[in-house]
Amino acid sequence: MLFGQKRNILIVILLVSAFGISIVWGAREIWKMPGLMTDQELSGDALREIEKTLKDGGESSHAEFNLAVVYYRQQDYEKASAKFLELLDSGNNDSEMNSTLHYNLGNSFYRMAELVQESDLGSAVELLTRSLGHYRIIIDEEKQKEKYSGTPVKRDEDALFNYTLARKKLKIFRDKLARQQQEQSGKKQLYQMLVELRENEKRIAEQLEKLKMAPLSKESLELRKKLMQQQEENLDQLKLIKDKMVEAAKG
């Protein structure tokens, strides 16, 4: 499925190839494929050319793969992952291409998780979990091949490295999410307490207002004194809760 000559490039953090889009650092050989040539050619023109190939009924498996890689390199990871999944689900791939697709999906979901980690940490955790699942498939399949063949199988070191990296990041995200949920739970409790104290304040004020209309007596005076004490305690609690809510908001 691979055509053309090889060339070496150095990209920090991400490397794109027909064999995968890697999170690992360093240089990696990149195979040119039809419709996906040099970095300079990888532009809107390349995208339109690939789309035209598909529309004209060209070599769809290669063109579809190239299209997904173009999406990835344009940092449209959602479109890239959708296309990679479509190819994976087609069932028309050999084991090497399936491994490539799982690898690229792992990287796509990883990058999507990085993009949403600040705005939606819960989604980032889900995306990293999906990323790990695709790397894990590659690792498990290699173990199965080695088990049934009885001979050592060449490991995909990039997939293993990325799996380890993604797992560490997933732990960081999960720990952070747990802290956020704990903080949110604490804020919710403070809010509920604030609502209750304000209701108490309203109830006490209504009772004091009614006492103004009642005949003066020992019982009414004692009740007024008791309500005034409750009102003072309630106001102290309100101030305390409001101060805590301000501190929580700053944190």
C-alpha positions in Angstrom: 0.0 0.0 0.0 3.1 2.2 0.2 4.7 4.0 -2.8 7.5 6.4 -3.5 10.9 7.0 -1.9 11.8 7.7 1.7 13.0 10.9 3.3 13.9 11.8 6.8 12.4 14.7 8.7 12.6 15.9 12.3 9.4 17.1 13.9 9.2 17.9 17.6 6.4 16.1 19.4 4.5 14.7 16.3 5.7 12.8 13.3 3.4 11.8 10.5 3.9 8.8 8.2 2.1 6.2 6.3 3.0 3.9 9.1 1.5 6.2 11.7 1.3 9.6 13.3 3.6 9.5 16.3 3.7 11.3 19.6 7.3 10.1 20.2 10.2 12.6 19.9 12.9 12.4 17.3 13.3 11.6 13.6 11.3 9.0 11.7 11.3 8.0 8.0 8.2 9.1 6.1 7.0 7.3 3.1 5.3 9.4 0.4 2.0 8.2 -0.8 -0.1 9.1 -3.8 -1.7 12.5 -3.2 0.4 13.1 -0.1 3.8 14.2 -1.2 6.0 16.9 0.3 5.2 19.2 3.3 5.0 22.1 0.8 2.4 20.2 -1.3 0.4 19.3 1.8 -2.0 22.2 1.6 -5.6 23.0 0.6 -4.6 22.0 -2.9 -3.6 18.5 -1.7 -6.9 18.1 0.1 -8.9 19.1 -2.9 -6.9 16.7 -5.1 -7.5 13.8 -2.8 -11.2 14.6 -2.5 -11.4 14.8 -6.3 -9.7 11.4 -6.5 -12.4 10.0 -4.3 -15.2 11.7 -6.2 -13.8 10.3 -9.5 -13.8 6.8 -8.1 -10.0 6.6 -7.8 -8.1 4.2 -5.6 -10.2 4.8 -2.6 -8.3 3.0 0.2 -5.2 5.0 -0.4 -7.0 8.2 -1.0 -9.2 7.8 2.1 -6.1 7.1 4.2 -4.3 10.1 2.7 -7.3 12.3 3.4 -7.3 11.2 7.1 -3.6 12.1 7.3 -4.2 15.5 5.7 -6.9 16.2 8.3 -4.6 15.1 11.0 -1.8 17.4 9.8 -4.2 20.3 9.6 -5.0 19.5 13.3 -8.5 18.5 12.5 -8.3 15.5 14.8 -12.0 14.9 14.9 -12.3 14.5 11.1 -9.1 12.5 11.1 -10.3 10.0 13.7 -13.7 9.6 12.0 -11.9 8.7 8.8 -9.5 6.4 10.4 -12.4 4.6 12.2 -14.3 4.4 8.9 -11.3 2.6 7.3 -10.8 0.4 10.3 -14.5 -0.7 10.3 -14.4 -1.4 6.5 -12.7 -4.8 7.1 -10.7 -4.4 3.9 -7.3 -4.0 5.6 -4.4 -6.4 6.2 -3.0 -6.7 9.7 -0.3 -4.1 9.1 -2.8 -1.5 8.0 -5.1 -2.3 10.9 -2.2 -1.8 13.2 -1.4 1.5 11.5 -5.0 2.7 11.9 -5.1 1.8 15.6 -1.8 3.7 16.0 -3.1 6.8 14.3 -6.4 6.6 16.2 -4.5 6.4 19.5 -2.6 9.6 18.5 -5.7 11.4 17.2 -7.6 10.8 20.4 -4.5 11.8 22.5 -4.3 15.1 20.7 -8.0 15.7 21.0 -7.7 15.1 24.7 -4.9 17.7 24.9 -7.1 20.3 23.1 -10.1 20.0 25.5 -8.3 19.4 28.8 -8.7 23.0 30.0 -12.4 23.3 28.9 -13.7 19.8 29.6 -11.5 17.6 31.6 -14.1 14.8 31.8 -14.1 14.6 28.0 -10.3 14.6 28.0 -10.3 11.6 30.3 -12.7 9.7 28.0 -10.6 10.6 24.9 -7.4 9.4 26.6 -9.1 6.2 27.6 -10.0 5.6 24.0 -6.4 6.5 22.9 -5.0 3.9 25.4 -7.5 1.3 24.0 -6.1 1.6 20.5 -2.4 1.4 21.6 -3.4 -1.6 23.8 -4.8 -3.5 20.8 -1.4 -3.2 19.0 0.5 -4.4 22.1 -1.9 -7.3 22.8 -1.9 -8.4 19.2 1.9 -8.5 19.2 1.8 -10.7 22.4 -0.7 -13.0 20.7 1.4 -13.4 17.6 4.5 -14.2 19.7 2.5 -16.7 21.8 1.1 -18.7 18.8 4.2 -18.5 16.6 6.6 -19.4 19.4 9.2 -16.9 18.0 10.0 -13.3 19.1 7.9 -10.7 17.4 9.3 -7.2 16.6 7.6 -4.8 18.9 6.1 -1.5 17.9 8.2 0.6 20.2 6.4 3.8 19.3 3.0 2.3 20.3 4.5 1.1 23.6 6.1 4.5 24.3 2.9 6.3 23.5 0.8 3.9 25.6 3.1 4.6 28.6 2.9 8.3 28.0 -0.9 8.4 27.6 -1.4 6.2 30.7 0.7 8.6 32.8 -1.2 11.6 31.4 -4.5 9.8 32.0 -3.6 9.4 35.7 -2.8 13.1 36.0 -6.1 14.0 34.3 -8.1 11.6 36.5 -6.5 12.9 39.7 -7.2 16.5 38.6 -10.8 15.6 37.7 -11.3 14.0 41.1 -10.0 17.2 42.8 -12.4 19.3 40.7 -15.3 17.1 41.5 -14.5 17.3 45.2 -14.2 21.1 45.0 -17.5 21.3 43.1 -19.1 19.1 45.7 -17.9 21.4 48.5 -19.2 24.4 46.6 -22.5 22.7 46.2 -22.7 22.1 49.9 -21.9 25.7 50.7 -24.5 26.9 48.3 -27.2 24.6 49.9 -26.2 25.9 53.3 -26.5 29.5 52.1 -30.0 28.8 50.7 -31.1 27.2 54.1 -29.6 30.2 56.1 -31.4 32.7 53.9 -34.7 30.8 54.3 -34.1 30.9 58.1 -33.4 34.6 57.9 -36.7 35.1 56.1 -38.6 32.9 58.6 -37.2 34.7 61.6 -38.0 38.1 60.1 -41.6 37.1 59.5 -42.0 35.8 63.0 -40.5 39.0 64.5 -42.9 41.1 62.3 -45.9 39.1 63.7 -44.8 39.7 67.2 -45.1 43.4 66.7 -48.8 42.9 66.3 -49.2 40.6 69.2 -50.2 41.8 72.8 -47.2 42.4 75.0 -46.6 39.6 77.4 -43.9 37.7 79.2 -44.2 34.9 76.6 -44.0 37.3 73.6 -40.9 39.0 75.1 -39.1 35.7 75.7 -40.0 34.6 72.1 -38.7 37.9 70.7 -35.5 37.5 72.7 -35.1 33.9 71.4 -35.8 35.0 67.8 -33.3 37.9 68.0 -30.6 35.5 69.2 -31.4 33.1 66.4 -31.2 36.0 63.9 -27.8 37.0 65.2 -26.5 33.4 65.0 -28.0 33.0 61.5 -26.3 36.2 60.3 -22.9 35.1 61.7 -23.3 31.8 59.8 -24.3 33.6 56.6 -21.1 35.7 56.8 -19.0 32.6 57.4 -20.5 30.8 54.5 -20.1 33.8 52.2 -16.5 34.1 53.2 -15.9 30.4 52.4 -17.6 30.8 49.0 -15.3 33.7 48.2 -12.2 31.7 49.2 -13.5 28.7 47.1 -14.0 31.0 44.1 -10.4 32.3 44.4 -9.1 28.8 44.6 
